[in-house]
Amino acid sequence: MAEEEQTQLNYIPETILKKRKSNEEWALRRKEQFEQRKATNKKSKDYIKKPEDFIIEYRNRELDLIRLKQRVKRKRPAAPNSKLLLVVRIQGKNDMHPKTRKILYNLNLRRIFSAVFVKANDGIMEKLQMVEPYVTYGYPNLKNVRELVYKRGFARIDKNKVPLTDNNIIETELGKHGILCIEDMVHEIANIGPHFKEVVTFLWPFALNKPENGLRASKTLYKDGGDTGNREDHINDLINKMN
């Protein structure tokens, strides 16, 4: 009788076993991707700037500051009903004034092709207007929110970039908010839940790929045929090319 009870206690449903195996395979893939990216980031090319390069950069930065002040004077775009936005940095830094760089850093967009989720409000829209030539943004759909978090999600723990290979990491950091796994994070972001801020602060900015066909390197607004500014729902087309 005791042996029969022991056998019943040790029985694990097949669906749970399959899920465990799937989670283990996913964790291994994420670890491999993380190691590959670390190896790629170590590769760099040395370049010595010429004096004329510094002169051109200085002039461009001063021009950038003048244009920033002009953008601030324009009518600020209205916040689109606190919708979820994905903001992608698409321009470099050589012609950027330090004030512009500070705003981008404040948005956690330190590198080209980095991306972050934000909730649209007056403060965010003001910042986006100030750095308009360097970013593009829009309304990501649920599919792309999920794919970004699962495929490119990394945690920020003690200022370190940690791969999300185990839900225990999420539970340890966000469990007090009722967020225990990646799917909970996806739900919180997509629905701009009460702990949206905690989740996006926990996430490291997404590192996206350069689009296959590239960008036009144009600082003209997207609505006027360029690359920058608000793409609204069309941001999903760009995510598909960069993810």
N, C-alpha and C positions, 0 to 999 in steps of 0.2 A: 504493500500500500504506500509506504514511504517513498519507494522508488518511483511509483506512478505519479505521485505529487511532484517529486523532483523533476520528472520529465516534463510535466505540464508547465512548471515554473520556468524551465529553460527554453521553452518554445518561443521563437521570435517569428512574427508574420513575415512572409516573403516580401511584401511591399516595403516593410521597414528595412530589410536587408538590401533590397535594390536601391533604396534611397541613400543608405549609408555608402554603398559602393559608388553611386553617382557623385556624392559629396566628396569622397576621397579622390576620385578621378579629376573632379573639378579643381580641388585644392592642389593637386600635382601640376595641372596645366597652368594654374595661376602662378605657382612657384617657378616653373620653367620660364614663363613670360617675364617675370620679375628679374630673373637672372640674366636673360637675354638683353633686357633694357639697360641693366647696370653695365653690361659689357659694352653696349653701343655708346652709352654716355661717356665712357672713358676715352673714346676716340676723339681727338680734337686736332685742329690744324693751327699752326703758329702763323701769325700775320703781323708784320711790323708796319705801323701806320706812318705815312709820310706827313710832313708839316702841312701841306695843302689839305690833307684829309681832315686835320683838326680844325682848320679855318672853315671848311665847308660845313662840318658838324656844328660848329658854334653858330654860324649864320642860320642854319636850319632850325636849331633849337630856339633861337630868339624869334624866328618866324612862327614856330609852333606856339610859343607863349602868346604872341599877338593874336593868332587865330583862336587860341583857347579863350582869351578874354572876349573875343567877338562872339564866340558860340554861347558864352555865359549870358550875353546881353539879349540873345534871341529868346523867344517865347519857349518856355520849358514844355516838353511833351507831357501830356497827361499820363498818369500811371494807369495802366490797363486793368483796373479792377483787381489789383493784388494778384495778378496771374503769375504763374511760374515762368521764369526766364532762364534760358541758358545763354551765357555770355562767353564768346570765344575771342581771344586775342589773335589778330591776324596780321599785325604789323610789328616790325622790329623796334629798335631803340636808338639807332644812330642819329635820327633827326628829332629826337624827343627831348623836350625841356624837362628838367628835374621835377617841376610841379606836375606835369603830366604823368611822369613815371611814378610819383608818389601816389596819385589817385589809382593807377593800375595796380600798384602793390597793395593798396588798401582793399581792392577788389580781389586780391589773391591771384592776379594775373601777371606773374613775374616773367613768364616765358612765352614766346610766340607759339601759337597753336595750343595754349593751355585754355581750359574751359571750367566755368563754375556755374552752379545753380544759385539763383537769387530770387527773392520775392519782389515783384514790381511794386514800388511805392515812390513817393515824391523824391525822397533822398537818393534812391538808386537811380531814378531817371535823370536827376541832376548830374550825378557822377558820369553816367553813360553819355550824356550830352557833352560833357567836358572832354571826354576821351574818344569821342565819336570816330575820328579818323583811324583809330587803332583797334577797334573792336567791331564785331557784328553780333547780333543777338536776336532772339525770337522765342516762340512758344514751343518747347519740345513736347512730343506726344508720349504716351505711356510706354510704348514699345522702345523708344530711344532712351527714356529715363532708365528703364530696366537694363537695357543692353550696356549703357555707359557704366552703371554701377557694378554690374556683374563682370563685365569685360575689362574695364579700366579703373575700377574702384580701388583706392588705397586709403588706409587709415592714417590719421595724423596723431601719433602718440608720443608725447614728450618731445615734440618738434622733429620726430623721426617719421619717415615714410615706411609704413608697414603694410605688406600685402594682405588682403582680406581672404586668407586661406582657411579660416576657422571662425565659425559663428561665435565661439567663446570670446573672441576679441571684441565683437560687437556687444555681446551681453555684458562683459566686464565694464565697458566704457559707457554704454547707453541703456543698460538694463534697468536702471533706476527710473527711466522714462518709459518703460514698457516696450522698448525696442530690443529684440533678442536675436534677430537674424537679418540677412541681406534683404529678404522680401519685405520685412517691416520697414527697413530704410527706404526702399523703393516706394512703398505706400505713403510714407510720411512726406517724402519729397514731392511726389506726383500730386498729392492732395493738399500740399502746404499745411500740414498738420500742426498741432500746438507745439511740437518739438522740432519743427523744421530747422530752426537756427542751430540747435545742438547737433543735428545730423549733418548739415552742410559744413559746420565748423569741424566736425570729426573727420570729414572726408578731405583727402588731399586733392588739390586741383587736378582735373583730368588732363592727361597728356595725349592729345590727338595727333593723328598723322596729317601730313600735308596732303591736300586733296589730289587725287590722281591727275586731273587736268590742270591742277594748280589754281591760283587766284590771279586776278589781273593786276595785282599790286596797286590797285586804284583806291585812293582815299575818298572817291566820290561815293555818295550814299547809294545803297542798294536800289532804292526806289528810282534813282536817276540813272541806273545802269552800271553802278560801281559795285564795290564789295562791302562797304561798311554800313553801320547803322542797323535799323530795325528791319528784319526779314519776315517778321510775324511767323506764320506757320511754315514758311519756306525754309526756316532754319533746319527743319528735319531733313531736307534734301542735302544740305551741307553736312549734317551729322553723319548721314549714310556714307558720304564720300570720305569722311575723316576717321570713322570708327574702325 
